[in-house]
């Protein structure tokens, strides 16, 4: 994944016209999501208070952990937890975001398969086949809605080739257009915020007098 300042010349990431109504699924996280720092601090504070009370009732008691050391230990633990609270919260956010991005990237091969299917049936005219295709489009729209709900947009891929935002998948000799012009997109690319999740694969033009150089 690449994280660039978003600059597509005059183009902006493309919103895909997906349906508005679809349930937005979210992966369940383990470990960090189960940590409740507030409750943990309360429990440690209760333990500290009990140590203080116990030591005051038995001032002459000899214990492996003295009142002073026990209170100091628990106070340090409380302060350390408070100090770590922002870091743990930030780590939780990173884990959630990384998990979400991995989930979204797992959808890309499925989207590619849909694109290939629709390309293969674009000239179909049989009414029964068209009804079947419309049903497939409804499923496709549901998948694409998941991307939209997570602020994923399509990266523009036309005009002059830009290696920062597109990947040259191949070339074709074309003397009617300038070299390095995008001819077509072989695989779409997507961006989330300023992070490129996948660059589009494109075919770019090449003049015949440059072939072999």
NORLINLIN-V343727 format. One line per field, one symbol per residue. ss: DSSP state (H for helix, E for strand, C for the rest). phi: phi as a letter, one per 30 degrees, with the letter a starting at -180 (. if undefined). A space follows every 10 residues. Layout:
# NORLINLIN-V343727
ss: ???
phi: ???
This chain:
# NORLINLIN-V343727
ss: CEECCCCECC ECCECCCCCC CCCCCCCCCC CHHHCCHHHH HHHHHHHHHH HHHHHHHCCC CCCCCCHHHH HHHHHHHHHH HHHHHHHHHH HHHHHHHHHH HHHHHHHHHH HHHHHHHHHH CCCCCCHHHH HHHHHHHHHH HHHHHHHHHC CEEECCCCCE CCCCCEEEEE EEECCCCCCC EEEEEEECCE EECCEEEECE EEEEEECHHH CCC
phi: .cccddbchc cbecdcdcdd cadcdbddcc iddddcdddd dddddddedd dddddddbdc dcbecdeddd dddddddddd ddddeddddd dedddddddd dddddddeed ddddeddddd cdcdbdeddd ddddddddde dddddddddc icbddebaid dbddbbcdda bbdbccbddi cddacdadcb bbiccddadd dbccdbdddc djd
